[in-house]
């Protein structure tokens, strides 16, 4: 398998590459991850089951679209494919550091710039991708409330029902979304889609970087909301974002709504206490 991956790297980079050392590294909760070191270059490799190749392909295409915005640094996707018995994704290796307050402020400014990239097709993306290992449909919709109701919360509730999830007020919540979102009419913004503290960092050179995306064109507030769901970024990040592009009124209430999507997704992936947490969030929203 590793010889196949090394050959794919060689072909993609048009430079001979031989793996001289391989180290297991942290790479999230759903993939195996490795640093592969050659004589002159190193790469980050994700592995999963062969049937999850489409997940890696969508991630690579998302990274390329975010890179094309020329706003925030992302790891460059090198190649992806199947090497029996696994699917793999090879990314640029980035040396990460601790990051100064100035770097996190720059990340806030750059994220606001990325969010200004919009789509004439409305809300959605060119293909489905995944949020964690859960499928994330991205069919185009002209209306944000319709998109979020059908393709985000509604979809997660349907998956939860298959797992035996109990959310007694889900129908009432979905019916209330037009009122909760009120007159909120966001423009479609290129969003990371899974922007929690584990998916953002600063390189050793002081450059902010984001990775492991689940991108689509949506309300920019979804990224800001999730950035506070599991811990939060340094205060300078939020201050710089607000200076670059202030959030509209009502975003604090919408934050709870948008983060419900991720808590439902965690229930669908891991079960456990996420059901109770989601029900508390639903009650608070109603």
Secondary structure, 3 states (H helix, E strand, C coil): CHHHHHHHHHHHHCCCCCCCEEEECCCCCCCEEEEEECCCCEEEEEEEEHHHHHHHHHHHHHHHHHHHCCCCECCCEEEEEEECCEEEEEEECCCEECCCHHHHHHHHHHHHHHHCCCCCCCEECCCCEEECCEEECCCCECCHHHHHHHHHHHHHHHHHHHCCCCCCCHHHHHHHHHHHHCCCCCCCEEECCCCCHHHEEEECCCCEEECCCCCEEECCHHHHHHCCCCCCCCHHHHHHHHHHCCCCCCHHHHHHHHHHHHHHHHHHHHCCCHHHHHHHHHHHHC
